[in-house]
């Protein structure tokens, strides 16, 4: 069964929290990664997901490599 965009937005809003305005520092990123790991989201991210994300959001090669480095190799360094 397909969902409407309003249903998807409502579901996303119900399971996410806003990123703090100071969300550009390493400490905040570590907290977000830890939360994603606890909730099982991080386990679902693989190289194909990152590549698809890069295509949809027109990321450059450096951004893709940074994402892969942080998400695929980052075991809370």
MIVO-465608 format. One line per field, with one value per atom (N, C-alpha, C): x, y, z; residue in one letter; residue number from 1; atom name; chain. Coordinates in steps of 0.02 Angstrom, whole numbers. Layout:
# MIVO-465608
c1 <- [X/...]
c2 <- [Y/...]
c3 <- [Z/...]
aa <- [a/...]
i <- [NUM/...]
at <- [CA/...]
ch <- [A/...]
//
This chain:
# MIVO-465608
c1 <- [42/0/44/32/70/44/88/70/68/27/26/84/102/157/140/77/57/66/51/60/135/176/248/276/256/280/259/197/173/213/227/266/337/368/437/438/389/387/377/341/327/388/436/493/559/558/620/615/672/676/716/704/739/813/854/926/938/975/988/1023/1013/1044/1120/1147/1220/1240/1202/1212/1268/1314/1368/1435/1436/1499/1505/1566/1580/1541/1535/1499/1426/1394/1324/1318/1365/1364/1371/1416/1425/1361/1326/1263/1210/1206/1158/1175/1239/1259/1244/1255/1241/1165/1125/1052/1031/1059/1043/1063/1120/1143/1095/1075/1029/962/939/873/877/936/943/947/946/948/1017/1069/1138/1154/1125/1137/1108/1060/1027/1062/1111/1146/1205/1206/1262/1287/1336/1366/1314/1269/1218/1171/1152/1109/1144/1208/1246/1251/1265/1269/1203/1148/1082/1068/1085/1076/1117/1178/1222/1192/1160/1130/1070/1027/967/984/1035/1052/1112/1134/1188/1250/1272/1333/1394/1447/1509/1549/1603/1641/1669/1691/1718/1663/1603/1548/1530/1531/1515/1568/1631/1684/1681/1664/1656/1600/1543/1486/1505/1538/1558/1606/1653/1702/1669/1622/1589/1539/1498/1443/1462/1508/1525/1584/1629/1689/1688/1640/1639/1609/1649/1626/1641/1615/1625/1699/1734/1807/1823]
c2 <- [-59/0/62/108/170/221/261/313/381/426/494/532/587/628/655/670/695/641/579/524/514/519/511/567/628/685/678/656/647/593/538/484/506/540/565/613/658/705/670/614/580/541/525/485/523/586/624/683/707/769/818/880/933/932/946/953/1021/1024/1088/1136/1201/1250/1246/1220/1212/1143/1115/1047/1037/1084/1078/1060/1042/1025/950/927/855/823/857/829/814/860/850/793/789/735/667/663/601/581/630/615/590/621/599/529/514/447/395/413/367/352/404/395/350/363/322/249/239/171/136/171/143/124/164/153/105/81/33/62/127/160/152/160/158/89/37/-31/-41/0/-8/31/72/112/72/64/30/75/50/90/109/63/77/133/134/187/255/256/319/341/294/311/337/306/330/399/410/475/528/510/556/577/530/546/593/576/615/686/694/760/791/763/790/806/757/766/759/796/788/729/711/651/657/717/727/715/740/730/657/621/549/512/527/493/509/571/589/550/545/507/434/405/335/325/372/367/370/415/424/369/352/306/232/216/146/123/169/151/179/222/257/217/179/142/182/245/290/301/326/337/386]
c3 <- [0/0/0/-44/-48/2/27/75/40/66/39/70/39/64/134/147/213/266/249/296/311/259/269/312/299/339/411/423/491/528/493/524/539/492/503/563/566/622/689/688/751/778/735/758/758/739/738/785/803/842/802/815/778/796/746/758/788/844/875/827/839/794/796/850/855/830/783/760/711/707/658/690/754/785/794/808/812/870/927/984/968/933/914/864/817/769/804/853/890/926/955/989/940/881/831/807/797/776/829/892/947/950/941/942/883/825/766/777/810/824/873/926/976/944/897/867/808/791/737/667/662/596/565/605/579/550/577/552/482/463/398/343/361/311/284/218/185/128/92/38/-15/-31/-82/-60/3/30/23/40/35/-38/-83/-154/-181/-161/-183/-155/-92/-60/-98/-117/-153/-220/-254/-318/-308/-261/-249/-228/-185/-159/-193/-249/-290/-250/-210/-170/-214/-195/-232/-202/-235/-215/-144/-124/-57/-4/-18/29/35/-20/-19/21/10/46/121/139/209/241/207/233/243/194/199/257/264/318/386/395/460/473/424/436/431/387/378/420/436/474/544/559/623/680/714/773/836/837/894/909/859/866/921]
aa <- [x/x/x/x/x/x/x/x/x/x/x/x/x/x/x/x/x/x/x/x/x/x/x/x/x/x/x/x/x/x/x/x/x/x/x/x/x/x/x/x/x/x/x/x/x/x/x/x/x/x/x/x/x/x/x/x/x/x/x/x/x/x/x/x/x/x/x/x/x/x/x/x/x/x/x/x/x/x/x/x/x/x/x/x/x/x/x/x/x/x/x/x/x/x/x/x/x/x/x/x/x/x/x/x/x/x/x/x/x/x/x/x/x/x/x/x/x/x/x/x/x/x/x/x/x/x/x/x/x/x/x/x/x/x/x/x/x/x/x/x/x/x/x/x/x/x/x/x/x/x/x/x/x/x/x/x/x/x/x/x/x/x/x/x/x/x/x/x/x/x/x/x/x/x/x/x/x/x/x/x/x/x/x/x/x/x/x/x/x/x/x/x/x/x/x/x/x/x/x/x/x/x/x/x/x/x/x/x/x/x/x/x/x/x/x/x/x/x/x/x/x/x/x/x/x/x/x/x/x/x/x]
i <- [1/1/1/2/2/2/3/3/3/4/4/4/5/5/5/6/6/6/7/7/7/8/8/8/9/9/9/10/10/10/11/11/11/12/12/12/13/13/13/14/14/14/15/15/15/16/16/16/17/17/17/18/18/18/19/19/19/20/20/20/21/21/21/22/22/22/23/23/23/24/24/24/25/25/25/26/26/26/27/27/27/28/28/28/29/29/29/30/30/30/31/31/31/32/32/32/33/33/33/34/34/34/35/35/35/36/36/36/37/37/37/38/38/38/39/39/39/40/40/40/41/41/41/42/42/42/43/43/43/44/44/44/45/45/45/46/46/46/47/47/47/48/48/48/49/49/49/50/50/50/51/51/51/52/52/52/53/53/53/54/54/54/55/55/55/56/56/56/57/57/57/58/58/58/59/59/59/60/60/60/61/61/61/62/62/62/63/63/63/64/64/64/65/65/65/66/66/66/67/67/67/68/68/68/69/69/69/70/70/70/71/71/71/72/72/72/73/73/73/74/74/74/75/75/75/76/76/76/77/77/77]
at <- [N/CA/C/N/CA/C/N/CA/C/N/CA/C/N/CA/C/N/CA/C/N/CA/C/N/CA/C/N/CA/C/N/CA/C/N/CA/C/N/CA/C/N/CA/C/N/CA/C/N/CA/C/N/CA/C/N/CA/C/N/CA/C/N/CA/C/N/CA/C/N/CA/C/N/CA/C/N/CA/C/N/CA/C/N/CA/C/N/CA/C/N/CA/C/N/CA/C/N/CA/C/N/CA/C/N/CA/C/N/CA/C/N/CA/C/N/CA/C/N/CA/C/N/CA/C/N/CA/C/N/CA/C/N/CA/C/N/CA/C/N/CA/C/N/CA/C/N/CA/C/N/CA/C/N/CA/C/N/CA/C/N/CA/C/N/CA/C/N/CA/C/N/CA/C/N/CA/C/N/CA/C/N/CA/C/N/CA/C/N/CA/C/N/CA/C/N/CA/C/N/CA/C/N/CA/C/N/CA/C/N/CA/C/N/CA/C/N/CA/C/N/CA/C/N/CA/C/N/CA/C/N/CA/C/N/CA/C/N/CA/C/N/CA/C/N/CA/C/N/CA/C/N/CA/C/N/CA/C/N/CA/C/N/CA/C/N/CA/C]
ch <- [A/A/A/A/A/A/A/A/A/A/A/A/A/A/A/A/A/A/A/A/A/A/A/A/A/A/A/A/A/A/A/A/A/A/A/A/A/A/A/A/A/A/A/A/A/A/A/A/A/A/A/A/A/A/A/A/A/A/A/A/A/A/A/A/A/A/A/A/A/A/A/A/A/A/A/A/A/A/A/A/A/A/A/A/A/A/A/A/A/A/A/A/A/A/A/A/A/A/A/A/A/A/A/A/A/A/A/A/A/A/A/A/A/A/A/A/A/A/A/A/A/A/A/A/A/A/A/A/A/A/A/A/A/A/A/A/A/A/A/A/A/A/A/A/A/A/A/A/A/A/A/A/A/A/A/A/A/A/A/A/A/A/A/A/A/A/A/A/A/A/A/A/A/A/A/A/A/A/A/A/A/A/A/A/A/A/A/A/A/A/A/A/A/A/A/A/A/A/A/A/A/A/A/A/A/A/A/A/A/A/A/A/A/A/A/A/A/A/A/A/A/A/A/A/A/A/A/A/A/A/A]
//
